[in-house]
Amino acid sequence: MRALGRATAALVVTLFALVGLAGPALAHNQLVSSTPADKASLGAGPATVELTFDQPVQIGENLNSIVVVGPDGKGQWQNGKTSVNGNIVSVAVRPLGPVGDYTVGYRILSADGHPVSGELKFTLTTAGTGTPAPADQVAATTPSSGDDGGGAPVWVWIVGAVVLVGVGMFLALRVGGSSP
Ligand SMILES: [Cu+2]
């Protein structure tokens, strides 16, 4: 019984230690602000979309992308590759076309190694003369989705937790067994 009590105590201590370790590692980058701002109404299309995060974004080929999708839900309006400068991720935008809601979807590699994605919208109130990006350009500048490269997968954390708890219990049982 005493050993069981110690094992339980060790388990609790180990779990607290795990939470402490996991805390900083789980602090993904967060979007702080954007240009244009979310839900902005614009008379003319922006030359660029710029997203500012609370921590530096990892730099690398095809790790980060911003896609601007037009009111029809299909046409893409970003122009070229997404670039990273410290906390700021940006992409050039083509001259826009039809009025309506444009959706800015982003997927970036957080400082802690996890992909972070989200979207925001802006509304174009005066039609422009632009046309969406041709399909071949879109394919060349948009990383294939579904590829969660970078960052430890969840199972690594689970295996780590199980091993730590196991070690904790083993130690607790040994200590418990040797006491009178
Ligand atoms: Cu994270």
Boltz pocket constraint, residues with backbone or C-beta under 6 A from the ligand:
constraints:
  - pocket:
      binder: B
      contacts: [[A, 25], [A, 26], [A, 27], [A, 28], [A, 29], [A, 110], [A, 112], [A, 113], [A, 114]]
      max_distance: 6.0
